[in-house]
Amino acid sequence: MPRAGAPVVNQAPQGTIVPRKSATFPRSRGARFGVALLAVAVSLVVRLIVGKVIDDRGGPFLFFTPAVMIAAWYGGTGPGLLATLVSVAVADYFLLLPRGRFSYSNGDIPNIMVFMLVGAQISWLSGALYRSKRRAEADAESARQSEQSYRTLSLELDWRVRQRTSELQFQTSLLQAQSNASRDGILVVSTDGRVIFRNRRLLELWELPADAVSGSIANLIAAMRTRLSDHQHPLGDADVLADPESEQPISLQFEDGRTLECYSASVRDAEGYSYGRVWYFHDVTERRRVAKQILEASERERQRIGQDLHDDLCQHLAGITFLGRVLQQKLESRMPGEAEAAAHIVDLLEGAVRRARDLARGLQPPLLETAGLGPALQELASNVQGMFRVQCHVECEHPLPLSDSAAPLHLYRIVQEATNNAIRHGKARNIYIDVVRVGGRVILTVEDDGVGINDEGTTEGLGLRTMRHRARMIGALLTVARAEVAGTIVTCQLTIPLLPEPQIPSETHNNESTPAEQSANSAG
């Protein structure tokens, strides 16, 4: 704490009061008794001078009464009594007959006793008054010091409050400037549903007026829903603000084609008390566009490799197989042993042709474009059963109302990666693929009975990261969890517009369909 009255530059609060010094000075014992003796001496001198003019026989002690009063007033009871005794001795020596010696007659005794009694009373009363005065002065000085301390503390507290308020205003301004300079929209909501803070970028991203965020969060979400392509998106439920933090962001698709990713976190103090939630809205439209182009280029390369496998390698192996079969037939009549070896080579070549065709179908699933996701998954399950000797079950609603043309391909690749992981890492014997529509969502589930994923200390591999990336590309939420009994469950939830249910082609229409559609329906 700075010393009261000390000059402090830019730190001490203005208006600091310097404490006053006390108006009374401490009186020492010698001074008090000295004043008593001095008062008696002055009274004696005055009596000797006045006695030449006034005859005061019978009352020589009257001139010493003021000396007793002055001594008692200045020094208290002790100096007053001393002045009384000294006055009696001085009067006996200098004023009473015979003068020059200490002697008194019987007639002087009453006067001496009266003077001593009066002096004692004066000393006691003056001493009491002196003590009361000293106590009053001490109390007044203590009150002045307390008042001065209170004023000093009050001024310092006021200065500290102003200083902390200024610091908080600066920090608030700094945070607000940083928030407004951010490329993300920021929204802070209290636990009772009030909008505490928002930055300018939030209004720019959502194209909302400033008064749209001045009310409750329910009104704000209602205004946000009008900008989304799916007005029934889960963001439309105000209770979404109470959901716990999720590692996966919420993907929001706008009517104008833009895509935002939404992250949230709870605002808590050191004791864990929640003040609300903070939401971040990040524009990923350009990033999604570039990633989509990269994936499309990757898919085109997959299709080219698959086409080359089917048209080049498979045909080449088929030609070698045909030549091997001709060689086998020639050797059967001449060299039966070598014919058996040739037949074994031909069988291996036929197996290689089948493997190459399976690889070509995996790189370029033909039924996905011609028949849809359901038949393509059925074909994938059939290939998995034939290649790895595992049971693969598929349940898929067909057709699915997917407005995004890229969604079927991404869902197919997610299922493909999940089944590969179940076989390679999970050692599964049964795989269950389920695709259903629930309200405004398409839910894809791949469940196996393998060893299951290790939830603790597991680093995501390339395959899992690829699945998550594909899910984000179509605005879906992908979760991977350990099953209750055994195995792993991969779930992908895709929000879709609430369009009317597509009409399943009638039997008459199926009879008039093209061969490709008939093959797709039979495969489904």
Secondary structure as GFF3:
##gff-version 3
##sequence-region A 1 524
A	DSSP	alpha_helix	29	51	.	.	.	ID=ss1
A	DSSP	three_ten_helix	62	64	.	.	.	ID=ss2
A	DSSP	alpha_helix	65	75	.	.	.	ID=ss3
A	DSSP	alpha_helix	77	94	.	.	.	ID=ss4
A	DSSP	alpha_helix	108	181	.	.	.	ID=ss5
A	DSSP	beta_strand	185	190	.	.	.	ID=ss6
A	DSSP	beta_strand	195	198	.	.	.	ID=ss7
A	DSSP	alpha_helix	200	206	.	.	.	ID=ss8
A	DSSP	three_ten_helix	210	213	.	.	.	ID=ss9
A	DSSP	alpha_helix	217	225	.	.	.	ID=ss10
A	DSSP	three_ten_helix	234	236	.	.	.	ID=ss11
A	DSSP	three_ten_helix	238	242	.	.	.	ID=ss12
A	DSSP	beta_strand	250	253	.	.	.	ID=ss13
A	DSSP	beta_strand	259	268	.	.	.	ID=ss14
A	DSSP	beta_strand	274	283	.	.	.	ID=ss15
A	DSSP	alpha_helix	285	308	.	.	.	ID=ss16
A	DSSP	pi_helix	309	313	.	.	.	ID=ss17
A	DSSP	alpha_helix	314	334	.	.	.	ID=ss18
A	DSSP	alpha_helix	336	363	.	.	.	ID=ss19
A	DSSP	alpha_helix	366	370	.	.	.	ID=ss20
A	DSSP	alpha_helix	373	388	.	.	.	ID=ss21
A	DSSP	beta_strand	391	396	.	.	.	ID=ss22
A	DSSP	alpha_helix	407	424	.	.	.	ID=ss23
A	DSSP	beta_strand	430	438	.	.	.	ID=ss24
A	DSSP	beta_strand	441	448	.	.	.	ID=ss25
A	DSSP	alpha_helix	462	473	.	.	.	ID=ss26
A	DSSP	beta_strand	476	482	.	.	.	ID=ss27
A	DSSP	beta_strand	488	495	.	.	.	ID=ss28
A	DSSP	alpha_helix	507	511	.	.	.	ID=ss29
A	DSSP	alpha_helix	515	523	.	.	.	ID=ss30
###
